[in-house]
Amino acid sequence: MLFDDTYKTAAAPCEGLFKDRGSKFIAYVFPVSSEEEVKKHLAELRKEHFSARHHCYAFRLGADKQHFRSNDDGEPSGTAGKPILGQIQSHDLTNILVVVVRYFGGTLLGVSGLIAAYKGAADDALSRAPIVERTVNEIYELKFPYAAMNEVMKILKDEELEQFDQQFELDCSLKFAVRKSTADQVCEQLKKINELKIVYLKTS
């Protein structure tokens, strides 16, 4: 089976809301690509909603959707983080963080009430979020002599590849992104160029 080299994520941050018996559940959706970004958004929301009782969340990272986590932040185990993660999964999204901030309304909702509330808030926000399909890309670095510049640039231009971190001197280097499904074919073309070195950096 071919590797699925596309995934769906949120194109921009979005909000949703769920209310039950005085409690307010405000849901926030953020596109993210690392745990550092997750921590940053959580810290900002804790500052903004410093008087809220709970900041429960779930995230999923990576095109393979294998890296995920959920947190109940003081709510009874399994009543907040898991329902939020369940909504991320049912919307089939990755590289995404959903945080639900709860303001307690004075009435206990019980386990089933909490699950319904966190699920409802997350679903409301995700249903409003603009969703985009992105490709899984591999990032490479090329090192080559100045004399090989035209050959290198012709291949990159013909394949319409994104380039960055370029340095064109006697010894040149640049980085480029290529869709995973065509990476091998592009690398084979580049390897035919004399004195060119190609280094795989990461998949994103």
Buried (B, 14 or more C-beta within 10 A) or exposed (E): EEEEBEBBBBEEBBEBBBBBEEBBBBBBBBBBBEEEBBEBBBEEBBEEBEEBBBBBBBBBBBBEBEEBBBBBBEBEEEBBBBBBBBBBBEBEBBBBBBBBBBBEBEEEBEEEBBBBBBBBBBBBBBEBBEBEEBBBBBBBBBBBBEEBEEBBBEBBEEBEBEBEEEEEEEEBBBBBBBBBBBBEEBBEBBEEBEEBEBEEEEBB
